[in-house]
Structures are given as structure tokens and as C-alpha cells.
């Protein structure tokens, strides 16, 4: 079973709300490459919900433009002004359809990672339409997303919070 198979089996879901959190965590040692460096790890945490449950994702672009053209600022702006307004208050027939729409909305891999991870974390694992293998795969994706966030941001320093509600 591939991830695409699981995405096709995932069943319908809706996104009703989102919260963006800008965080900055001091590093023990600066990250440096020949074109620049950072001493704080900035990221955007995304919580999306369907009105009952929620899922978490992370956009972890490096600060400054020395590493890539995507930065925490550009990811935040794209999530806030382009991607989230287009996916909130909508029903998707499957995660596969959702990922296709997300690919149409953004080419920014850090933006897509945040939204896809949060959507997979939100995905229910007890639907009758899911095979045992799909349930296992979704559980593994959910666990990996939670562990990554807990390891990356244990005592998160909150800088900015933005709530976006479809209702």
C-alpha cells in the first residue's frame, strides 16, 4: 500500500478553522553555512480543525534568504493570505483530492508540508472505509507529526498568533 492508496481511501473531511503560531527557539549553537547563519530557529506552527478535532503541522523554512527563497515570513504570508483562505470552509472527498488542490495553490514545499501534516494529523482513523493497512499508515503519520513537533519545540516561545475562522 502506497501513501497515494491511503490518501485515496481516507474518505471525506472538512476544514473549518485554523490557527497560525510564529515561534522562535534559541539554538544551542548557531547553524552556519558559507552563505549565512542563524542562531534562532523560526517556524510556523499550524493547527487546523474541523469543528470537533484538530491536527498540527509545521512550516520550518530557515530564516533569511541564505538557505532558500522560502523564509518563515514568506511561508506565514502565503499560509495566511493564500492557502488557508482557499481550503477553509470546504469539503474534500479524500486526502488525495486535498493534496492535489494544495499543489495547485502553492509550490512552496514548506507551506505544503505544514498543511498536509496538519490534515493527516486531523484525519480520523476509525472510518469504515479504511482498510487495516490504511489505519496503520495514518496512525504512523499522526505519531510522526506529534513526535516531530514535541522534539522541535519543547518549550515553545510564542511570538505571534493569528486565528482564521471560516465561520
Order of alpha helices (4+ residues) and beta strands (2+ residues): alpha-beta-beta-beta-beta-alpha-alpha-beta-alpha-alpha-alpha-beta
